[in-house]
Amino acid sequence: MNIQQLKWFFLVLLSFIWGSSFILIKKGLVGLNPLQLGSARIIFTAFFLLMIGFKSLKQINKQQWKSIVITSFFGTFAPVYLFSIAETQISSSICSILNSLTPLFTLLLGALIFKIGYQKKQFFGVLIGLVGSLLLVFNGAVNHPNENYWFTFLVVLASIGYAININLIKKHLANLNPLSITTGNFAVLLVPALIILFTTPIIHQIQQPVTKHSLFFILILGIIGTGIANIIFFKLIQIASPIFASSVTYMIPIVACIWGLFDNETLTTIQIVGAFIILIGVFLSSKIVQSK
């Protein structure tokens, strides 16, 4: 498999994994509060990664550890809790759609702060995908008037965190093994997550069947949707451009909306049209990147 094929394989695989994450968060919130869910997600991921990647930490030098710490908080710690809180008020489908703002923030922050070059045509590709996302959001707001859309700002903040993370990895950690980056991130976050978890009444809840059921969903989310997915994602950032890597967030809503349908969330004709517009944006962005 050549680099071009590998990039698309990783993009599609991540779309399925991360598109499934939102429904897992929704199921996890049945028996856990947002702080418990976010902390459990980090803890499960950290133990899994330390088991398979502890030796890879030796590859990280002192200077790289500084970037690892920063990326861990912007790219994992904050978004994990922000998404958990947001999904208490808005649907998993809408959260996934708003997450598609990540490529736009990646491009803007990359150009303005990290001095990472881009073509003007890339910007239009990103905007096309963004139009599709906004169409989905506004239509969702009309069809779900009982949801508190102020909580959408939490997802926007998470998307900005992801964008900072992507640019930092591309600029400062491009030559580091993706397993080392991912394991380092969660090694940093393990203690803070444990502290937050045990400030909640989790000990008193752990024997309840609903809590055990929720923890099972978060175990899957932590190992596959966070640990393995981040390794793949960091590899994608290294072999492609930041814009191409972040364009995975355009395809995630399609998978998330399909899962939402199975969980009795609604999908309108306008939302389907928006999904197709998103795919057009992904195609144009990736085509421009490949021509560089």
N, C-alpha and C positions, 0 to 999 in steps of 0.2 A: 504494500500500500504506500503510494507516494505521499508527499507532504500535503498536497491539495486535497487528496482523498481523505487523509487522516484528519485534517482540519474539519471537514464536513462530517465525518463520522463522530468526532468528539462533540461537535455542535449539536447534532441530532440526539446523541446519547444523553448529553447534559439537559437538553430540552425536556426529554422524557423524565429524567430523574428529578430535576428541580420543579418541573410542572406538577409532579406528584407530591412534592413537599408540602404544598399549601393545604391539600386535603388531609395530610397527616397531622399538620399543625391543628387544623380544625377538630380532628378526632382527639388529639391530645388535650385540647382545652376542655373536653367534656369532664375530665377528672382532675385536671391540674389548673392552677392559675398561671398567668403569663410568666411570672418570675420563676415558678417551678419548672414550667415547660422549657423556657430558655436555658435555665441552668442545667436541667437534666440532659438536654440536647448537647450542650458543650461537654458535659462530664462523660457521657457515653462515647462521644466522638474522641475525646482526649484519651481515654483508656484504650480504645481500639487502635488509635494511631501510635500511641506509645508502645503497644505490643508489637506492631509491625514495623515501626519506623524509628525506634529509640536510637539505634546505632547511627542513623542518618543525621542526627543532631550534631555529630562531630564535624560535619562538613560546613557548619555555619560559623563564620568568623565573628569577631567582636563587632566590627562595623555593621555586618549584616544583621546581627541580633537587634540592633537599634531599629532597623526597618521592619524586622519580624514583629517586634512589639507594637509598632505603630499600625502595621497592616492587620494585626490580630484584633485590635480594638475597633478600627474603622470597618474592616471587611467581615468581621464575625461577631464580636461581642455586642456592639450596638445594634446591628441589624437583627440578630437573633431575638433580642428582647422587644425591639420596635415592631417586628412583624407579629410576635405573639400578642402584644397589646392591641395592635390594630385589628387582628382577626376576632377580637371580642366584640367588635362593633360593626365591621364590614365583612362582606363575604370573601371566601378564599379566592374566588375568581377575580374579583375586583382588585384584591391585593396583588395578585400575579400580574394583572394588566398594568397597574401603576408601577410595578417593578421594571417595566419596559422603558421607563425614563432613564435607566442606567446608561445606555449608549450615548444619549445626548449629554449627560453630565460627564461621561468619560471623555468625550470629544472636547467639550468646553474646558474642563479642568486640565486636560492634557495639553491643550494649546496655550491656555492662559497662565498656568502655574508650572507645569512640568516641561514645557517647551518641546512637546512631542509633535512632530509635523503631521499634517493631514492635507488632503486635497479638498478643494471647495466642493467638488461633486460628492464627496463623502458626507458632507454636511446635509446635502439635499436628500441623500439616501436615508440618513438618520431621521430627518424631518418627516419623510413619507411614513416611516414606521411609527413615528410619534403621532401623526394624524390618525392612523388606525387605532392606536392605543387610546387617544382622547375620545374617539368615536365610541369605543367600548365603554369608557368610564362614564361619559355623559348619558349614554343609553342605559347603563346600569343604574345611575342615580335616579332616572325617571321611573325605572321599573322596580326599584327597591327604596321607596321613600322613607321606610322606617329605619334605614341604616344611618348611622352618624358619620357623615362624610368629613367632619373635622379630623377624624382619625386617619384620613388619607394622607395628611401631612407627615405622619409618622413613617409611612411607606416611602414618601418622597425623601425624607431624611436618611432612611436606610439605603435608598438608591444612590444618594450622594456619597454615603460611606463606601458602598461598593465601587463607585467610580474612582474615589481616592485610592482604594485598595488596588484596583487594576493598574492604575498609572504608576503607583509605587513599585509594584512587582515588576512591571515592564522596565522601569527606569533603574531600579536598584538591585533587583533579585533575578534578573533574566538568566543568569548563568548558574543559578543554584537549583539543585535537584528539587522538583515539585514535592516529593515526599518529605524532604527536609523542611521546606517552607510550611507545608500543612501541619506537620508534627510540631514544629517550632511554635506556630500560631496557637495550637491548642495546649501545648505545654505551658505557655504563658497564661492562658485563660483558666486553667484547671482550678487553681486555688481561689481566684475571685468567684468562679461559678459555685464552688463548694460552699463558700461563705454565704453567698446569696441564698442558695438552696436551703441551708440549715437555719436561716433566719425566718423561714416560712414554717408552717405546721406540717411539714411533709412526714415527719416521724409518726404523727398521729393518723395520717391519711393512708400510709403505705399498706395497711392491711385491708383497705376497702377494695372490693373487686373493680369498681370503676376507675380507681387510681392505678391499679395494676394493669388494667386494660389500656389506659392512656399511656402509661410508661412503655408498654410494648410498641405502640405506634411511634413513640419518640425514640426508642432504641433503633428501629428501622430508619427513622429520619436521621439519627445521629451517625450511624455507621455508613449507610448508603448515600443518603441525601446530603450529608455534610462532609464526612471524612473522605470517602471514595470520590465523591463529586468534586471536592476542592482540589484533590490531586490532579484529576483530569482537567479541571479548569485552569489551574496554574500552568500545566503543560500546554494547553491551548494558547494561553497568553504568550508563552515563550516562542511558539512556532508560528503564531499569527500576529496580527496587529491588535492593540487594545480595543479598537472599534469592532473588529470582527469578533473577538472573544466576547465582548459585552453584548453583541447582537443576539446572543443566546436568549436574552431576556425578552426579545420580541416573539420568540417561538414558545416560551414557557406558558403564556396565557392560553394558548390553544389547547395544550395538554391539560392545564388546570381547569379550563372551562368544560372539557369533556368529562373529567372526574367530577366536576360540580354537577353535571347533568345526572350522573349516577347517584349523586347524593341529594337530588331534588332541588338543585339550584337551576334557575332558568337561563336559557340562552336564546336571544331573539335573532331575527333575520338581520337586523342592523349590526349586531355583534358578530355575526358570521361574516358579513361584509368587511367589518373592521379587521377581523382575523386575516382575511385575504390581503388587505392593504398592508398589514404588518409583514406578511410573507414577501410582498413585493419590495418593501424597504430592506429586508434582510438580504434578498437577492442582489439588489443594486449596491448595497454597502459592501458585500463580499466580493462582487465582481470588480468594483473599483479597487479594493484592497489587493486583489490578486494581480491586477494589471500594473501594480507599482514596481 
